[in-house]
């Protein structure tokens, strides 16, 4: 490996360390609880509290002062699903008054008294996953050994409300599909009265068993994992209302997927979705009988969207919901759409009495905050950028990112309008960004052009690096600095880097996203070419179209490999990291949403597979894959490599022993970038 390239600082990869997150606001707005590491190089997350009256910030829990140990396998899997890379207290729950918090640390169960920081470890029969404290603060529910247990704080009594009937059963945890594809990370919910829980039972017995091996350590047995590949059975999920008195009431539902649940003083609500994902239904459940009443049903000939934060209710019981309507993703209060179709609602962030805080995009490169106050829409964020937030007791927490500001800014806004900053302790990445956001191509695609800081425009033509994700659910072209650090680093090595969001990516409304229905290959690839040609027209003296490379990870890896296989006239080299190569090998919920069932649409799957194009490879291709990846398993890359070998096509494969889909290992991630630069420069003859 050449050392002629400046090493990418670990701070560039880990710029989120030291950034406040995970906010909880007390009902009176007097306290804000949050998570943050002590510095930008510290990977241990602590629990903090801000007093909004005195502006005093206090460290509540430092995990270094508590017992530590190994994470249980189930917790490692949960963090993989949530893409959590930090350590320490990475999640917590509070009672309704926000005076007591519960969290898991290295498999142990802890409860802390927020007013004074007194923290104690509770005795449990095994490793703890996802503890949830009851609204009254008297009990903690958690999962251990697949059982849903409840610990009573006053007496120390700890007992199982439901225990697994077989090794394939769990109570109280979200199954793989819910966590990976529906953003539902939990499987149990307390009643407002703290006397019962809604609990998911998941049985993975029908799901295929795959084996994730570590060839670098042949003495270690392969890890057996249940993986629901497209067209195969999912886990069987059921719901029960479990009383702390030992009662048990079944809550039956017909649809394949439980997308979410919520239990407030207004209703016990569940949302279910059909296997083909063309129907979403909201039910109100009677917790005493388990009988469900249909409240709302949404349907779409392509697919329905699962939106974070709904269902919710105003104080008067009005339903807060988000659905596609008149060409836009719109906020509904009751039966009334209160946002215009041109404002694409992203998520409902909080409901505070009669006000709804939500995020939405007019310009797809911006994510702004809005409130509905019962009468009108009011903008909360007033500058360009990407915002998120929370709201309770009339107090708001706003986080802000933009290309014009360094890092992430967090501000608490009191009822009287006073703004209190919560400092970010993140280090500066050490890169000066030169990013231009705009539109390009025939489809007016959102595009970011990243040039070297030292480049004088028009002075020379640079080799081009397309750097997309390019697929559903994820958007690269946003007005925030953190999204372009790796792209800028590649630009500093001598590339003009282009990041483009094509059809299928969020932010531009249902029609734009649904353009990939039955074809995950053609529209995304066409749009990368469209963006490239559009940028070349805007920068005619800066881009060398005879030297165009493309790199990506996950869907971006699929897109990169696809580009050199199908359009070698445009793309001259590719780096494909953890690529999906055949969608039959990817999971049910994601894949079937876009391509249908493989037994019913085999030709659709064939068209979006890379295997049929293996013999066409004539450009340099580097495949990178973590052998411990349990999301896009290494079989994707290995099978493509076999097809390329059978076709006599030269290519390179870089297997990463012990690395998952996230590649969190700092040294591995850093050196991977250096290896990619070397490969791209060598392949392009730079």
N, C-alpha and C positions, 0 to 999 in steps of 0.2 A: 504494500500500500504506500502510495506516495505521500510525503509530508509537505508537499508544495502548497497545499490548500490550508488556509487558516482553520483551526479546529473550531467547530461550532460549540460555543459555550453551553454548559449544562443549563444555564439560566434561560437560554433561548427555548429549550424544550420544557422547562419547568417554571415558566413565568407566572403560573397561577398560584404557586406557593406564596403564602403571605397575603393572599387576597381574601377579604371577608366573604362568607357565603353561609347558606343554611339559616336564614333569619327567622326568628319567632318574635312577635311583638305581643306584649302583655295586653289584656283587654282594655286597660285604662291608658295604654300608650306610654306608660312610665318607664318601661324596661324594654330593651331589645337584646335578645340572646342570639349569638351567632358563633360560627366556627372560623378559625383562622390559625395558621401556623405562626410561630414567633418571628420568622424571617423568611426571606425569599430562598434561602438554602436549607431551611428546616423542613423535613418531610413529616413531622409529627403534628397533627392537628389538635388544637386545644379548644376548650369551650370558654367563651367570653360573655360578658354582660355590659351593656351601656345603660347608664341612668340618663334618661332624656331631660331630666330637670337640672341635674348638676353637671351634665356633660362628662361625667367621670366613667372611664372604661376600666373594667376589672376582670382579671384572669380568674375564672371559676374553677376549671379543671385542667391540670397539666398531667397528661398521661404518664409522663416520666416518673411521677411520684407514686404511681399505682403499679400493681402487679402487671407483668407483661408475659406473653407466651406466644405460642403458635396459633394462627387462625385456624378454626375448623374448616374442612373442605367446603361445607355449604356456604360459609361466609366468604371464602375466596371466590366461589362461583357467583355469589350475589354481587360482589364488587366488580367482577368481570362484566356482568350484565349492565351495571350502572356506570362502567368506565371510570371507576374510582381508583386513583393511583396513589393517593396520599395514605398515611398511616395515622394512628392515634384514634381520636374520636371523630369518625367520619360520618356519623349520623346520630340523632338523638330524638327523643320525644318529650313533650312536657304535658303537665296537667292543664286543665282549662284556665287556671289562674296564673300560669307560668311562674310558679314558685318552686316546683320540683321537676327534675329531669331524670330520665333513665337512658342508659346507653350501654352498648356492649364494647368490651375491649379485650381482644385476644381470647374470645370465648367466655369471658367472665361477665357477670351482670352487675352493673353499678347504678346507684341512685345518688343524686346530689341535691342538696338543699340550696337552691339558687341564692337566697338572701345572704347566706353566710359561707357558702362553698363547701360545707361539710359533705364529704363523699364517702360512701361505704360500699363494700362489695357484698352482695347477697349470696348466700349458699344455694347452689343449684345442683341437680343431679348430673349435669353434663354441660357441654359447651352450648352457649346461648347465641341465638340468631334473632335479629329484628325485634328487640324489646319495645313494647308500646305501653306507656303508663296510662292508667285510666283517667278519665276527665276529673274525677274527684281526688286523684293523687294517692289513693289508698292501696292500689294493686298495680302489678306489672304483669302483662301478658308477654310471653315469648315462646320461641320454638326451640326445642332441644330433642335431638334424636328422632325427628319427624313428629313429635308430639307437641300439641298446643298446651302450654302450662300457664298457670297463674300463681304469682307469688304475692301473698298478703303482707304488706310491710309491717304492720303493727305486731303481728304474731309470728312472722317467719314461716307460716304455713305455705308450702309449695306443693301443688298437686296438678296432675294432668286433667284437663277437661276432655281431651280426645287423644287417643294413642293410636299409632298406625297399626292396621291389621296385617300388614305384610311389609317386607323391605321396600316395595315400590311405592308405598303410600306415605304422604306427608300431610299434616294438618297445619294450616296457618302460614304457608309459604306460597308465593307466586310461582307457578310452573314456568319452565324455560321460555315458552312462547310469550307468555304475558310479560315477563321481564325483558326479554330481548326485543320484542316487536311491538308491544302495546304500551310501553313505559309504565306498566303497573309493577311496582317493586314490592308490593305488600300482599299478604294473604289473610290478614285479620284486622277487624275494625271494632272498636269499643262502642257500646251504646252510650248515648248522652248521660244516662243515669248510672253508668258504670256497673251495672248488674248483669250484663251479658255481652257477648261478642258475636259478630258475624264472622264465620271461619270458613275458609276454603279447604276442601279435601281434594287432593290431586293424586291420582293413581297413574303411574307411568308404565304399568305393565304392558299396555298395548304398543308402546313406543319402541321403535327399533333400537337395539343395543349396538353401539359403535365402540371402537376401542382406540384410545389415543395413546400411542406408544412413544417412548423416548429412545430412539435407536442409539443415541450416544451413551446410554447406560443400559446395556442389554441385561444386566442383572435385575433390573426393576421391572415388575410386571406392568403390562399395559393397563391404563385406567379405563374401566367400562363406563360408558356414558349413554344415556338415553337421548337419542337425537331424532326429532320428528322431521325427516326429509320430505320434500314436496311429494304429495300424493299418498303419503303413508299416515298411519294413525297418530293422532295427538294424544296427550294425556287426557284422561277422563276427569273432569272437574265437577265438584258438587259444592253446595253451600249449606251450612247449618248455623242456626242461632244457638249458641251454647251459653246457658246461664251459669253464673258462678255457683249457683246452688246445685249444679249437676244436670239440669234439664237440657233437653236436646230437641230442636225443632228443625226438620228438613225444609229447605227453600228450593224447590225444584225449578228448573228452567230448561228450555228445549234447545237453544242455540248452542253451537260448538264452543264459542268463546265467551268467557266472562271478561269484558274489557275493563270494568272498574266497578267500584261500590262506594257508597258514602252513607254515613249514619249521622244525621243531625236531629235537632229538636223538631224539625218539620217532617222528616221522612227517613225511612230506611230505603235506600235506592240501590238498584243494581242495573247495570247496562250490559246487554248481551249482543253478540254479533254472529250472524250465520257464517258457516264455513266458507261460502263463496264471497263473503264480505260485502254483499250488496244490500244488506239490511242490518240496521242498528235499532235496538229496542230498549227503551227506558221503562223500568217497572218500579212501582212503589210496593213494598213488602210489609205485610202485617207480621211483626216479629213474634207474636203470640201463636199464630197458626201457620206461618210460612206461605200464606196465600199471596200471590202477586197480582197486581192490577196494572195493566198497560197504561202508561202515561203518555208516551210519545213513540212514534216509529218513523225512522228516516230510511229512505231507499234511494239507490243510485244504480243506473245500468252498468257503471264501471266498478266503483267501490265507494263505500262510506268511509269517512275519516274519523279516527279516534282522537279527540281533542282533550288536552290536559286541563284539569280544573273544573270540569263539569261531570255530573250535575251539581248545581249549587242552588241556594234559595235566598231570597231577600227576607227581611223580617216579617213581611206580610205573607210569606209562603210562596211568592211568585217564583216560578222555575227560571233559572239562568242556564242557558244552553247555547251551543254553537253548532251551526249546520250550514251546508252549502245551499244557497238560494239566489236565484236571479244572476248566476254567474260569479258569485262571490262567497267567501266563507264569512258568515254573518253572526253577530251576537243577537240572541233572542232573549227577551224577558217576557215570561208568559208565552203567549202565541205571537208576539209582535217582534219583528226584526227591528232593532234599534240602531243598527249601523248600516251604512250604504254598501252596495255591492262592490264599490271600488276600494273599500278598506278591508283588507284581508286579515281577519282575526286569527291570531296565532294560538293564544291560550288565555284562559281566565285565571288570574293570579290570586285574587282574593275577593271575598264579598264581605263588606263591613256595614252591617245593618241594611241600609237601603242603597248603598253604593257598590258598584262593580268595578274592580280594577282589572284591566285586561291589556294584553299586548297585541299590536296589529301593525300591518304594513300598508302604506299607500304606495310609496316607492319600495320596490322589493329589496333594495340594499339597506333599508332602514327598518328597525323594529322599535316602534314608539309605544309609549304608555298612554292609555286613555282611561277615563272613568265615565260610567253612566250613573247619574245621580238620581235617577227616577224620572227625570224630565228631559235632560239633554246630555249630549256628549261633550266632554271637556278634555282638552289635551293636558296631560300631566308633564310629559317631557317636551321641552320647547326648543331643544337644539338637535342638530343632525347627529345620528349615531345609532347604537344598539342599546336598548334599555331593558331592564327587568325590575321587578319590585314586589313589595308586600304592603299590606295595609290592614290596620286594626286600631280600634279606639280613636280613629281620626288621625292617627300617626302613620306616616308612610316611610318605607325604606326604598330608595332608588339606587340602582347600579347603572353605570353609564360607561360605554366604550365608544371610541370613535378613532378615525385616522388622525385627527388633530390633537388628541390627548394621549399621554403615555399611560399604559396600564388600564386598570379598572378603578373607577371612582365610585365610592359608596357614600350616600348622604341620607341622614335621617331628617325628615321634615315634620316638625311638630305641628300641633293644631293651630298655633299662633303664627305659623309660617316660618319660624326660625329653623335654619338649616344647621345640622350638626354632622360634620364629616366623621366617618369611621375610617381611619387610615389604612391604606394598603401598605403592607411591608414587603411587597414583591420587589425584586431587584430589576434594574433596567436590563433588557435583553442584550444591549450592546450593538444593536443594529439601527441605523438611520433609514427609515422606510422611504422609498420613492415609489409610491403606489398611486395610480390614476384610475378612478372608477368612471365607468361610462357605459355606453351601449354600443354594440357592434353587430354587423352582419345583417342579413335580410330579415331575420326575426327579431332584431332589436334586443339582442341578448345582453343581460347584465354581465359586464366584463371588467376585470381588474388587470391592468398592465403594470408589471413590476420591472423596473429597469435598474441597472447597477447605479449605486450612488455616484460613481466616478464617470459615468457615461455622459458625453456631450451629445445631445440629440442631433442626429444627422451627420455625425462625424464618422461613423462606421456602422456596418451591418453586423448584428449580433446573431449567433445561433439562437434558435427559439426553443423554449421548453414549455409545453402545455402542462398545466399542473391542476387537473380537475379532480373533484369527486364525481360530479356529473349525474348522480342518481337520486332516487326518491329519498325523502326524509331529511336530507342534509343540504345545506346551502353554504357555498364558499364565498360568494361575492357579497360581503356585508361591510358596512362602514365601521370597521373596528381594526385596530392595529394587530391584535393578537392573532388574527387569522392569516397573516401574511409573513410571519417571521421566517418560516422555512422557505417560502417562496423568495423572500428578499435575500436570504442566505445563498440560495442557488443563483440569484441574479448577480450577487457579488462575485461569483465564480466565472462570470462572463456571459450569462444568458439574458435574453429578454424573456421574461416569464409571463405567461398569459393564464389567467384563471377565469373560467367561464362557466356560468350556470345555464345549462340547456333545458330543454323540455323534460319534465318529470321532476324538477327541483321545486321546492316550495317558494311561496312569496308572491306569485303572480296569479293565483286563482285556480279554481278547479280545472278549467279547460287546459291550461298549460301543464298542470301536473298529470292529467289523465291522457296526455298525448302518448304515453308509453304503454298504454293498455295493449296487451298481446305482443309487445315488441320492446324489450329492454335494450336492444342493440342498435337498431337503425336510427331512431330520433336522437339519442344521446351522442352517437358518433357523428351524425350529420351536423349537429349543432356545434361540436368542437371545431369542425372544419369551417363552418359558417363564421364562428367567432374569430378563428385564425385569419381568414381572408379579410374579415372586416377590420381587424386591428392592423393588418398589413397595409390596407388602404389609408388608415389614419397615420401610420408610421412608415411611409414608403422607403425611407432612407436608414431605417434602424433594424429591420428584420430581414434575416437571410433565410428565405423559404426553401433554400436547397439543404438546409441543416435544421430540421425540425424534429424534436424528440418529445416524448410524452411520458409522464410518470403518474402513478396513483396507487392508492391503497384501498383494499376491500372492493367496493364497486368501482372506485377509481382504478384499481388494479385490473379489474375486468375490462374497463374501458381502454386502458393503455394497451393491453394485449390485443384487444379487438382492433385497435387502430392500426397496428403494424401488420396484422393479418389481413384485414380487408381493404385498407387504404395505404399500401406501401408507396403509392405515388405522392402522398402528402406527408406521411410520417416515416422518419428514417431510423428511429431507434426507440425502444420503450423499456421502461422499468415497471414491472407489474408486481406490486406487493400484496400478498394474501388475496389473490384474485379469485372471484367466483369464475369457474371455467365451464361448468355445466350446472344449470339451475335445478336440475333434478337432485343435486347433492346439497341444495340449500334448504332452509326450513320452510315449513308449510305456510305459515301466516304471511310472511313477506312475499314469498315467490308466487303463491296462488293468488294473492291480491292483484298482481300484474299480469300473470301468464295463465291463470286458471289451473285446472287439474291436469297433470301430465298425461293421465290415461285418456282424457277427453280432447286434449290439444297437443298431441305429440309434435306436430309440425311447428307449433309456436315455440316449444321448448328447443327444438332442433335449430330454429332460426336464431335463437338467442344464445346458443352454445358455441364455444370456441373449438370444439373437437373437429367439427366438419371443415374448419379452415386451416387445420394444422399443416396440410401439404402446401399451403400458399405462402408460408413464412419465407421471406427473403431479406428481412431486415434484422439487425441485432435485437435480441430480446433477453432481458434478465428477469427471471422469476425469483421472488423472495417469499419465503413462507416460514412461519413459526410452527414447529412440529407439535407444540402443545396447544395449538389453536383449537378451541372447541366451538367456535362460531363458524368461521369458514375453515373447515378442517383441511389439513395438508394434502388430503387426497385430491383436492382440486388441482393443485400445482403438479403433483406427482403424475396424475392421469394425463394432464396436458403434455407434460414432458415425455411421457411414454408415447403419446400420439405423434409428437414432433419427431421423436427418435425413429418411430416406425416409418415416418414419411421421409426420413433422411435429412431433417432440417436442423441445422446447428442452432443451439441456444445455450443459455447459461442458467443454472439453478443454484440458489444460495439458501440452503436449509438452516434454520435457526433452532438449535437444540434448547428445549426448555422455555421457549418464547411463545406467548399466547397471541391473541389477535391485537392486543394493545401495545405490544413491545414496550413495556414500562421500564425495562432495564436501561439505565442511563447510558452506560458505556456502549451497549449494543445499538441503541437508537442513534447515538452520535456517530459511531463508526459506519453505520448503515448509510448515513448521508454522504460520508466521504467516499465510500465504495460506489455509490450511485453517481457521484460527480465524475469519478475516474472512468466508470463504464460509459457514461454519456459522452464525455469528451473524446474518449478513444473511438467510440462507435461513429461519432459525427466527423472525426478527423479534425478536431479543433486543436 
